[in-house]
Amino acid sequence: MKVVASLAFAAAALASSLPAAAQFAKPEDALKYRQSVMFVMSQHFGRLGSMANGKAPYDAKAAVDSAEVVATLSHLPWPAFGPAYKDLEPSKAKPEIFTEQARFKERNEKLQEATATLVAAAKTSSLDNLKPAFGDTAKACKACHDDFRNQ
Ligand code: HEC
């Protein structure tokens, strides 16, 4: 038992000491991963947008579900934008991402803050609360795309 436990501990310690570059088996996986996360995030964000803009009936439970997906995903794609994953194709990532990582990180933290507020707003079951929180999150998406994504 003791041996198994210490082996598990050693494996965990090794995993956490691996450089970020080792998180993906192949660089192409990082590209697929970050684009997939963005894509799924945008699908759920779009559903919220339809409700916020009156294009779809307001469904309080569906709004909470989508807001939670967006908030969870807002924590995921960033390691896949590490310096090891520049120059991958086809990608709209601007080279500045890989040279200005601190500024890029600031933008992704802004998104995480906005989506936490979005979840809280959705949970009030009020469309009037959802609308401004949706707008603020959309600004956080746009701020990063304007600076770091090619059109
Ligand atoms: C911190 C920066 C940042 C934030 C914040 C951000 N994005 Fe992105 N997004 C990017 C970059 C960079 C790409 C291009 C990735 C690539 O092609 O390698 C991208 C790509 C995308 C794509 C295209 C994905 C594909 O299929 O290739 C969509 C859709 C998208 N983002 C939606 C969103 C939405 C919706 C939000 C807000 C809820 C958001 N993004 C927030 C940086 C960001």
Residues whose N, C-alpha, C, O or C-beta is under 5 A from the ligand:
A	BS01	HEC	Q35 M38 F39 M41 S42 F45 P90 S91 K92 A93 F104 R107 N108 L111 T137 A140 C141 C144 H145 F148 R149
